[in-house]
Amino acid sequence: MDSERIECLTEIFEEAGVSATEEQIKRISEDYAFHLDMEREMSSYQHIGGSNECEECQSLHIKVKEKENEITKYQNSVKRRRNADSVWLDGEDVRYE
């Protein structure tokens, strides 16, 4: 793969009228390949949000919403049964007042 990149880059340099030694072209090819790898890795950590979100993020958002709904239903149930205004967790205990 590296030899193909170097050969391709050599041709591009020749067509553009840029002179460089084989060692320089090799280094440029390696540096650029490294740059592309780092760019791919960094983009995998970045999410803009909205419609550009990855499927995994969208799935996680849906799961979070489902859990939030379950918590709200549980809190409302405790409030009704205990005639309480607020419900919260204190460690492993459910508190209400």
C-alpha positions as CSV (number, residue, x, y, z in Angstrom):
1,M,0.0,0.0,0.0
2,D,2.8,2.4,0.9
3,S,4.6,1.9,-2.4
4,E,1.3,2.5,-4.3
5,R,0.9,5.8,-2.4
6,I,4.5,6.9,-3.1
7,E,4.1,6.0,-6.8
8,C,0.9,7.9,-7.0
9,L,2.3,10.9,-5.2
10,T,5.4,10.9,-7.4
11,E,3.1,11.0,-10.5
12,I,1.1,13.9,-9.0
13,F,4.3,15.8,-8.2
14,E,5.6,15.3,-11.8
15,E,2.3,16.4,-13.3
16,A,2.3,19.5,-11.1
17,G,5.9,20.3,-11.9
18,V,7.1,19.8,-8.3
19,S,10.5,18.3,-7.9
20,A,11.1,16.2,-4.8
21,T,13.4,13.3,-3.9
22,E,12.1,9.8,-3.5
23,E,12.8,10.2,0.3
24,Q,10.9,13.4,0.5
25,I,7.9,11.9,-1.4
26,K,8.0,8.9,1.0
27,R,7.9,11.2,4.0
28,I,5.1,13.3,2.6
29,S,3.1,10.2,1.8
30,E,3.6,8.8,5.3
31,D,2.8,12.1,7.0
32,Y,-0.3,12.5,5.0
33,A,-1.5,9.0,5.6
34,F,-0.9,9.6,9.4
35,H,-2.9,12.8,9.1
36,L,-5.8,11.0,7.4
37,D,-5.8,8.3,10.1
38,M,-5.9,10.9,12.9
39,E,-8.6,12.8,11.1
40,R,-10.8,9.7,10.9
41,E,-10.2,8.9,14.5
42,M,-11.0,12.4,15.7
43,S,-14.2,12.5,13.6
44,S,-15.4,9.3,15.3
45,Y,-15.4,11.2,18.6
46,Q,-17.2,14.2,17.3
47,H,-21.0,14.5,16.9
48,I,-22.7,17.6,15.9
49,G,-26.2,16.5,16.9
50,G,-29.6,16.8,15.2
51,S,-30.0,14.9,12.0
52,N,-26.2,14.4,11.7
53,E,-26.1,12.1,14.7
54,C,-24.9,8.6,14.3
55,E,-27.3,5.7,14.7
56,E,-25.7,4.7,18.0
57,C,-26.2,8.1,19.5
58,Q,-29.8,8.2,18.3
59,S,-30.4,4.8,19.9
60,L,-28.9,6.0,23.1
61,H,-31.0,9.1,23.2
62,I,-34.1,7.0,22.7
63,K,-33.1,4.7,25.6
64,V,-32.4,7.7,27.8
65,K,-35.9,9.1,27.0
66,E,-37.5,5.7,27.8
67,K,-35.7,5.6,31.2
68,E,-36.7,9.2,32.0
69,N,-40.3,8.2,31.2
70,E,-40.1,5.2,33.5
71,I,-38.6,7.3,36.3
72,T,-41.4,9.9,35.9
73,K,-44.1,7.2,36.0
74,Y,-42.6,5.7,39.1
75,Q,-42.3,9.1,40.8
76,N,-45.9,10.0,40.0
77,S,-47.0,6.6,41.3
78,V,-45.2,7.1,44.6
79,K,-46.6,10.7,44.8
80,R,-50.2,9.4,44.4
81,R,-49.9,6.5,46.7
82,R,-48.1,8.5,49.5
83,N,-49.9,11.8,48.8
84,A,-46.5,13.4,48.4
85,D,-45.4,16.6,46.6
86,S,-41.9,15.4,45.7
87,V,-40.0,12.1,45.4
88,W,-36.3,11.5,45.2
89,L,-33.6,8.8,45.7
90,D,-31.3,9.0,48.8
91,G,-28.7,6.3,48.0
92,E,-30.8,3.1,47.8
93,D,-33.8,4.6,49.6
94,V,-36.8,6.3,48.0
95,R,-37.7,9.5,49.9
96,Y,-40.8,11.6,49.6
97,E,-42.5,14.5,51.3
